[in-house]
Amino acid sequence: MTTPLRILVTGFGPFPGAPFNPTVPLVKRLAKLRRPALDGVTITTHIFDVAYATVDSELPQLLATHRPHALLMFGLAARTRWLRIETRTRNAMTTIWPDLDGARIHKGVIAGTADARAFGPHVFRLLRAARLTGIDARASRDAGSYLCNYLCWRAIEAADQQAGPRLAAFIHIPALKRDGSAAVPGGMTLAHLVDAGEAMLMEMVKAARQTGL
């Protein structure tokens, strides 16, 4: 009998410079998926405010409440025209840009002395799955130094704990118009991102099951 699987899918709300964050409609669309491969899979979604204190308080609460086996996170990379599958998180925080609460970081690192932490080889399976939908998807070694990178770090920290999720992954998506159309001529649409997101979600389910739940 297949073990029931729990997946937490997250996005971010708007932030200075991005009054519309397309991760919100993407996460909502993924939550509505009904596929035979998702039978026995509980998908929980959450949208974080773009604030360090929010991530620090809400991520542990979400993990404790829902106990997800896998964590699939999405963020906006407005200047990138392709899908970025992050392979690692850097121990870096911007001291220039405040978060949505106005908090400005005065030190440039998140924690400890490690330069970076890797998500693991499963992210390359997500990369292949996304590419098979025809979308331009590329591996990335730089998740930035803002909230997306910060969430990546905290998620990997959680995945390292015995009671934490078995797997975590972070995907940066390009900007969209509010109606889901491409922000630039010939660019990605919400439909493209939903197709790729579904493929990556399915691969995440497979990878999580193979961890020996």
C-alpha positions in Angstrom: 0.0 0.0 0.0 1.4 3.4 -1.0 2.3 5.7 1.9 0.2 9.0 1.8 2.5 11.8 0.6 2.4 15.4 1.7 3.8 18.2 -0.4 4.1 21.8 0.5 4.1 24.3 -2.4 4.9 27.9 -1.7 5.2 31.2 -3.4 5.7 34.9 -2.5 3.5 37.9 -2.5 4.3 41.3 -4.0 7.3 43.3 -2.9 8.9 46.7 -3.8 9.4 46.7 -7.5 7.1 43.8 -8.1 3.5 44.8 -7.4 2.3 41.5 -9.0 4.1 38.3 -8.2 3.1 35.5 -10.7 4.1 32.8 -8.2 0.7 33.4 -6.5 -1.5 32.3 -9.5 1.0 29.5 -10.3 0.8 28.0 -6.8 -3.0 28.3 -6.9 -3.2 26.5 -10.2 -0.9 23.7 -9.0 -3.1 23.2 -6.0 -6.1 22.5 -8.2 -4.4 19.7 -10.2 -6.2 16.4 -10.3 -4.1 13.6 -11.8 -4.0 9.8 -11.1 -0.4 10.2 -10.1 -1.5 12.6 -7.4 -3.9 10.1 -5.8 -3.0 9.8 -2.2 -1.0 13.0 -2.3 -2.0 16.0 -0.1 -0.8 19.3 -1.6 -0.8 22.2 0.8 0.0 25.7 -0.4 1.3 28.9 1.2 2.2 32.4 0.1 4.8 34.1 2.1 5.0 37.9 2.6 8.4 39.1 1.4 9.8 39.6 4.9 12.5 37.8 6.8 10.5 37.7 10.1 7.6 36.1 8.1 9.8 33.3 6.8 11.3 32.7 10.2 7.9 32.4 11.9 5.8 30.8 9.2 8.1 28.2 7.7 8.6 26.3 11.1 4.8 26.6 11.7 4.0 25.1 8.3 6.4 22.3 8.7 5.2 21.4 12.2 1.5 21.6 11.2 1.6 19.8 7.8 4.7 17.7 8.2 5.4 17.7 4.4 7.6 15.0 2.9 8.7 17.5 0.2 8.9 21.3 -0.2 8.5 22.8 -3.6 9.1 26.6 -3.6 8.7 29.3 -6.2 10.0 32.8 -6.4 10.1 35.6 -8.9 13.2 36.5 -10.9 11.9 39.5 -12.9 15.0 40.1 -15.0 15.3 36.4 -16.1 13.5 35.2 -19.2 13.8 31.5 -18.4 13.0 29.1 -15.6 15.8 28.8 -13.1 16.1 25.6 -11.0 18.2 26.6 -8.1 20.9 24.0 -7.2 22.1 25.6 -4.1 21.7 28.5 -1.7 24.4 31.0 -0.8 25.2 32.2 2.7 24.5 35.8 1.6 21.9 38.5 2.4 21.6 41.9 0.8 22.4 44.9 3.0 20.9 47.3 0.5 17.3 46.3 -0.1 14.8 46.2 2.8 12.1 43.6 3.0 8.4 44.3 2.8 8.4 45.2 6.6 11.2 47.7 6.0 13.7 45.5 7.8 17.2 46.1 6.5 19.9 43.5 7.2 23.2 44.8 8.7 25.3 41.7 8.2 25.8 40.0 4.8 25.5 36.4 5.9 22.6 34.2 7.0 24.2 31.9 9.5 27.5 30.2 10.2 30.6 30.1 8.0 29.6 27.8 5.1 29.7 29.6 1.8 26.8 27.7 0.3 24.5 24.6 0.8 23.2 22.3 -2.0 19.7 21.1 -2.5 20.8 17.7 -3.8 20.7 15.7 -7.1 16.9 15.5 -7.2 16.8 19.1 -8.6 18.3 17.9 -11.8 15.4 15.6 -12.2 13.1 18.6 -11.9 15.2 20.4 -14.5 14.8 17.5 -17.0 11.0 17.3 -16.3 10.6 21.0 -16.9 12.6 20.9 -20.2 10.5 18.0 -21.5 7.5 20.4 -21.5 9.3 22.5 -24.1 10.1 25.4 -21.7 13.5 27.1 -21.4 14.7 25.8 -18.1 18.3 26.1 -16.8 20.2 25.1 -13.6 21.2 28.0 -11.5 23.9 28.3 -8.8 22.9 31.8 -7.6 19.5 32.3 -5.9 20.4 35.9 -5.2 20.7 37.5 -1.8 17.1 38.5 -1.0 14.2 36.6 0.4 14.2 33.8 -2.2 17.8 32.8 -1.2 16.9 33.2 2.4 14.0 30.8 2.2 16.2 28.4 0.3 18.7 28.4 3.2 16.0 27.9 5.8 14.4 25.1 3.8 17.7 23.2 3.5 18.3 23.7 7.2 14.8 22.1 7.8 15.5 19.3 5.4 18.6 18.4 7.3 16.6 17.7 10.4 15.3 14.2 11.1 11.7 15.5 11.3 12.0 17.8 8.4 11.0 17.3 4.8 13.0 14.7 2.9 13.4 17.0 -0.2 13.3 20.7 -1.0 13.6 22.6 -4.2 13.3 26.2 -5.3 12.3 27.4 -8.8 12.7 31.0 -10.0 10.1 32.0 -12.6 10.1 35.1 -14.9 7.7 38.0 -14.7 4.2 37.8 -16.2 1.5 40.3 -16.9 -1.5 40.2 -14.5 -3.6 38.3 -17.1 -1.1 35.5 -17.3 0.3 36.5 -20.7 4.0 37.0 -21.4 5.7 40.1 -20.0 7.9 40.2 -23.2 7.1 39.2 -26.8 7.6 35.5 -27.2 8.1 35.0 -23.4 6.6 32.5 -21.1 3.0 32.6 -20.1 1.2 31.3 -17.0 0.1 28.3 -19.1 3.7 27.5 -19.9 4.6 27.8 -16.2 1.7 25.6 -15.1 2.8 22.8 -17.5 6.3 23.0 -16.3 5.2 23.3 -12.6 3.0 20.2 -13.0 5.9 18.2 -14.5 8.2 19.2 -11.7 5.6 18.5 -9.0 5.1 15.0 -10.5 8.8 14.4 -10.4 9.0 15.7 -6.9 6.4 13.2 -5.9 8.4 10.3 -7.5 11.6 11.5 -5.9 10.0 11.7 -2.5 8.5 8.2 -2.7 11.9 6.9 -3.6 13.4 8.2 -0.4 11.8 5.2 1.3 8.8 6.8 3.0 
